[in-house]
C-alpha cells in the first residue's frame, strides 16, 4: 500500500508543485498589482527541477540561487547605468550571462534570462530582484521536499571545467544573438529575442545537447508553448474575465502535456508560456508569431553553426 501511494505521489506531486509555482507567482502579481513579480524563468526552473524526471542541469541548489541573484542584479544595473540603445544593452546582458555561465562551471543556462529580462522590460525596480530570488527559493524548497520524500533523487554536483573551445564558442553565439537583437529592435519584433529563446539557443549550442537530436521537434515545442501562453491568457482573461493565475496554470499544464507527448523536457518552454502573462494584451498574437519565428531561427543557427552533421542530415532528409 505504501509503495502504491509513493508511485501515485511520484506521478502527481512534482507536476502539482510546478503548477503551484506558476499560479502562486502570477497570483501574487495580480493581488499586489506588481507585474514585475512575474519572473517567467521561475517556470523554467520549476519545470527542470520539479517536473522533469531528473534535474535538467549540472548544478546545485546554492549555485542556482546565487546565480539568479547575480544575473538579476546585473540586468537591472545595465538598465540603470549602461547608457546604450536597447539592442546593445540586450547584447551586453546576454554576453554577461554567458560569461557567468562558463565561470560558474555549471550548465544552468536560465541565469541568462535573469540578466536579459529586466533589460527587455527596462526594469528599474528592486521588486524584480526580490521576486526572482523569492521564487527561485520557493522552487528549491519544493525540490528539497521532493528529495526528502524520495520522489526525486539527490544529485551530486560535479563542476565542469570549461575548455578554451567553450570560451571560444561564446563569440559566434553572441554574434548570432547580436544580429537578432539589432534586427528585433530595428523592426519592432522585440519578442524575437525574448529571454527564454536566448536560453534555449545557449543550451542548443552545447555539445551533446539532447534537444538537438530532434531540432524540428524542439523548435515546434518552443513555438507551441509560447502559443499556449498567449491563447490561455486570451481565452481565460480577455474572453471570460478569469484570473491571470488560472491562465498561467492552464498554460503550464498544457506545456506538461506537450512535454509528455513529444518526449521533451525543455525548461525554456515553460518560461515562454509564462512570458505571455507579461505581454500587453494587444500584442498576444504578435508574441506567439515572433516567438515561433525566433524558435525556428535559433534552432537553425544552432544546427548550422554548432551541429553541422545534424543540419546535413536534415537537409538530406528534406531532399
C-alpha positions in Angstrom: 0.0 0.0 0.0 2.8 2.4 0.9 4.6 1.6 -2.3 1.4 2.4 -4.3 1.0 5.7 -2.5 4.6 6.6 -3.4 4.0 5.7 -7.0 1.0 8.0 -7.2 2.8 10.8 -5.4 5.8 10.5 -7.8 3.4 10.8 -10.7 1.4 13.7 -9.3 3.2 15.8 -6.8 6.2 17.1 -8.9 3.8 18.3 -11.6 1.5 19.8 -9.0 4.4 21.7 -7.4 5.3 23.0 -10.9 1.8 24.3 -11.5 1.6 25.7 -8.0 4.8 27.7 -8.6 3.2 29.3 -11.7 -0.1 30.0 -10.0 1.5 31.5 -6.8 3.8 33.8 -8.8 1.1 35.1 -11.1 -1.5 35.3 -8.4 0.8 37.3 -6.2 1.5 39.7 -9.1 -2.3 40.1 -9.6 -3.1 40.6 -5.9 -0.3 43.1 -5.3 -0.6 44.9 -8.6 3.1 44.4 -9.3 3.7 42.7 -12.7 7.4 42.7 -12.1 6.8 39.8 -9.6 6.2 37.6 -12.7 9.6 36.0 -13.3 8.9 33.6 -16.2 12.2 31.8 -15.7 10.9 30.6 -12.4 8.6 28.4 -14.5 11.6 27.1 -16.4 13.5 26.3 -13.2 10.4 24.6 -11.8 9.9 22.5 -14.9 13.6 21.5 -14.9 13.9 21.0 -11.1 10.5 19.6 -10.2 8.5 18.2 -13.1 11.4 16.7 -15.1 12.4 13.2 -14.0 16.0 14.3 -13.3 17.4 17.7 -12.6 17.8 19.4 -16.0 21.2 21.0 -15.3 24.6 20.1 -13.8 24.4 22.4 -10.8 23.4 22.5 -7.1 20.8 24.5 -5.2 23.2 27.1 -3.7 24.6 27.9 -7.2 21.1 28.2 -8.6 20.0 30.8 -6.0 23.2 32.9 -6.2 23.5 32.8 -9.9 19.9 34.0 -10.4 20.6 36.8 -7.8 23.8 37.9 -9.5 22.3 38.0 -13.0 19.0 39.6 -12.0 21.0 42.3 -10.2 23.3 42.8 -13.2 20.3 43.1 -15.6 18.8 45.9 -13.5 22.2 47.6 -13.2 22.6 47.5 -17.0 19.3 49.3 -17.4 20.2 51.9 -14.8 23.9 52.6 -15.6 24.7 51.5 -19.1 23.7 54.4 -21.4 23.4 52.5 -24.6 20.5 51.8 -27.0 18.2 48.9 -26.1 19.8 46.5 -28.6 23.2 47.0 -27.2 22.0 46.7 -23.6 20.5 43.3 -24.6 23.7 42.2 -26.2 25.7 43.2 -23.1 23.3 41.3 -20.8 23.5 38.2 -23.0 27.3 38.4 -23.1 27.4 38.8 -19.3 25.1 35.9 -18.8 27.2 33.6 -20.9 30.4 34.6 -19.1 28.8 33.9 -15.7 27.5 30.5 -17.0 31.0 29.5 -18.0 32.7 30.9 -14.9 30.1 29.1 -12.7 31.2 25.7 -14.1 27.5 24.7 -14.3 25.1 24.2 -17.2 22.4 26.3 -15.5 21.5 28.4 -18.6 18.3 30.0 -17.1 20.6 32.5 -15.4 20.9 34.2 -18.8 17.2 35.0 -18.7 17.6 36.6 -15.3 20.0 39.1 -16.8 18.2 39.7 -20.1 14.6 40.0 -18.9 15.0 43.3 -16.9 16.7 44.8 -19.9 14.0 43.8 -22.3 11.4 45.2 -20.0 13.5 48.2 -18.9 13.0 47.2 -15.3 14.4 49.7 -12.7 12.7 48.4 -9.6 14.1 46.2 -6.8 10.8 44.3 -6.9 12.2 42.3 -9.8 15.3 41.2 -7.9 13.3 40.3 -4.8 10.7 38.3 -6.8 13.4 36.4 -8.7 15.2 35.4 -5.5 12.0 34.6 -3.7 10.6 32.4 -6.5 13.9 30.7 -7.0 14.0 29.9 -3.3 10.4 28.5 -3.4 11.3 26.2 -6.2 14.5 25.0 -4.4 12.5 24.4 -1.2 9.9 22.3 -3.2 12.8 20.4 -4.8 14.2 19.7 -1.3 10.8 18.5 -0.2 10.6 16.1 -3.2 14.0 14.8 -2.4 13.1 14.3 1.3 10.0 12.3 0.2 12.2 10.1 -2.1 10.3 11.4 -5.1 13.3 12.9 -6.8 17.0 11.8 -6.5 19.6 13.8 -4.6 22.0 14.5 -7.4 25.7 15.1 -6.8 27.1 18.2 -8.5 30.4 17.8 -10.2 31.6 21.2 -11.5 32.5 21.4 -15.2 35.9 22.5 -16.4 35.2 24.8 -19.4 37.9 24.5 -22.1 39.3 27.1 -24.4 36.8 25.8 -27.0 33.9 26.5 -24.7 35.1 30.1 -24.2 35.7 30.4 -28.0 32.1 29.3 -28.7 30.9 32.4 -26.7 31.7 34.7 -29.6 29.9 33.1 -32.5 26.9 32.6 -30.2 27.0 36.2 -29.2 27.3 37.3 -32.8 24.1 35.4 -33.8 22.3 36.9 -30.8 23.6 40.4 -31.5 22.4 40.2 -35.1 18.9 39.1 -34.0 18.9 41.8 -31.2 19.6 44.5 -33.8 17.0 43.1 -36.2 14.4 42.7 -33.4 14.8 46.2 -32.1 15.1 47.8 -35.5 12.0 46.0 -36.8 9.9 46.3 -33.6 9.7 42.5 -33.4 11.2 42.5 -29.8 10.0 39.0 -29.0 12.4 37.5 -31.4 14.9 38.0 -28.6 12.8 37.2 -25.6 15.0 35.7 -22.9 13.7 32.1 -22.9 14.7 31.9 -26.6 18.2 33.1 -25.8 18.4 30.5 -23.0 17.2 27.8 -25.4 19.7 28.9 -28.0 22.6 28.7 -25.5 21.5 25.2 -24.5 21.1 24.1 -28.1 24.7 25.1 -28.9 26.2 23.0 -26.2 27.9 19.8 -27.4 25.8 16.7 -26.9 22.6 18.6 -26.3 19.7 16.1 -26.5 17.2 18.5 -27.9 19.3 18.9 -31.0 18.8 15.2 -31.8 15.3 16.3 -33.0 15.7 20.0 -33.8 12.4 20.5 -35.6 10.5 18.9 -32.7 12.4 21.1 -30.2 11.6 24.3 -32.2 7.9 23.2 -32.5 7.7 22.6 -28.7 9.0 26.1 -28.0 6.6 27.7 -30.5 3.6 25.8 -29.2 4.5 26.7 -25.6 4.5 30.4 -26.4 1.2 30.0 -28.3 -0.3 28.1 -25.3 0.5 31.0 -23.0 -1.0 33.6 -25.5 -4.1 31.5 -26.1 -4.6 30.7 -22.4 -4.4 34.4 -21.4 -6.7 35.4 -24.3 -9.3 32.8 -23.5 -9.3 32.8 -19.7 -8.6 36.5 -19.1 -9.7 38.6 -22.1 -12.7 36.4 -23.1 -14.0 35.2 -19.8 -12.5 37.6 -17.4 -10.9 34.9 -15.2 -7.8 35.5 -13.0 -4.4 35.6 -14.7 -3.2 33.0 -12.3 -5.7 30.5 -13.7 -4.4 31.2 -17.3 -0.8 30.7 -16.1 -1.6 27.3 -14.5 -3.6 26.2 -17.6 -0.8 27.2 -19.9 1.8 25.3 -17.8 -0.5 22.3 -17.7 -0.6 22.2 -21.5 3.2 22.6 -21.6 3.5 19.5 -19.3 1.2 17.6 -21.6 3.2 18.6 -24.7 6.4 17.6 -22.9 5.0 14.1 -22.2 3.6 13.7 -25.8 6.7 15.0 -27.5 9.1 13.3 -25.0 10.9 16.5 -24.5 11.6 18.4 -21.2 12.8 21.9 -22.4 12.7 24.3 -19.4 12.6 27.4 -21.6 9.2 26.2 -22.9 7.6 26.9 -19.5 9.2 30.4 -19.4 7.8 31.1 -22.9 4.3 30.1 -21.8 4.5 32.4 -18.7 6.1 35.3 -20.5 2.7 35.6 -22.3 1.3 36.8 -18.9 3.5 39.9 -19.1 2.9 40.8 -22.8 0.5 43.7 -23.5 -2.9 42.2 -24.3 -3.0 43.7 -27.7 0.4 42.1 -28.6 -0.5 38.4 -27.7 -0.8 37.3 -31.3 2.4 39.1 -32.3 4.1 37.5 -29.3 3.1 34.0 -30.4 4.2 34.7 -34.0 7.5 36.3 -33.1 8.4 33.6 -30.6 7.7 30.9 -33.2 9.9 32.7 -35.7 12.6 33.1 -33.1 12.5 29.4 -32.1 12.9 28.4 -35.8 15.8 30.9 -36.3 17.7 30.0 -33.2 17.3 26.3 -33.8 18.5 26.6 -37.4 21.5 28.7 -36.3 22.4 26.2 -33.6 22.3 23.3 -36.1 24.2 25.1 -38.8 27.0 26.6 -36.7 27.3 24.1 -33.8 25.9 20.8 -35.0 26.7 20.5 -38.8 26.1 16.7 -39.0 22.5 17.2 -37.8 22.0 20.1 -40.2 23.4 18.0 -43.0 21.1 15.1 -42.1 18.1 17.4 -42.0 18.9 18.8 -45.5 19.3 15.3 -46.9 16.0 14.1 -45.5 14.3 17.3 -46.9 15.5 16.4 -50.4 
